[in-house]
Amino acid sequence: MLVLDPVPIIIDNLPDDFIEDIELPFSPKDPSFGSHIVPFSKTVYIDRSDFREVDSKDFFRLAPGKSVGLLKVPFPIKATSFNKDESTGLVTVVHATYEKPEEGTAFKKPKTYIQWVGSSPKHNSPIQAEVRVFNPLFKSENPDAVEGGFLKDIKTNSEVIFSKSMIEIGLEEVRKGAPWPAEEGEKDVGNQTRGWETVRFQALRVGYFCMDVDSAKGAVVLNRIVSLKEDSGKGV
């Protein structure tokens, strides 16, 4: 799981030292890829786009008084309050409660589940990353036809860099097992030096990524190589 623009969620009714191991599949559709463990803790990070200060009927993620599920976490969380930076207007932290029902009581399943990353120094979680998201370079389908030449048709947001992204610790296992999945031309890599681009994975609800050659020990740089259909305006 990858969070591009993280906002911390403090779950106030969990102990400060609370840790629960959550098992995540490497591929939701193919069990043969195996699974890994990530820590669920009192503080988790979600994407800024998954929280709204003011709720609406067509928004199914986190908002004050509204619940949302965290992928593979047993029970949902409900937002109770939030703080903002007065100078920027951005939300800096959201407070929430973990809606674990009393024993023998059923809980209401949330409409939506979102990706998250837990904070646990013991697990070296989260992993900090710079993420480069590439969008279409030109505004039109025929940039050569634009008055003034194709340079006048370049989108200003053709590359968006998220410098403070967070990714879960499963990335380390993907790195060790690269190339994964093996493609033609990479199956016989063996003990040869593997290029960073062989580290490829799908980040749930975000897209497909590979590591960039700018990556080094302690610095993870990711490039989005394929977007998801969700990018084109899904409401959840």
Disulfide bonds with the S-S distance in Angstrom:
none
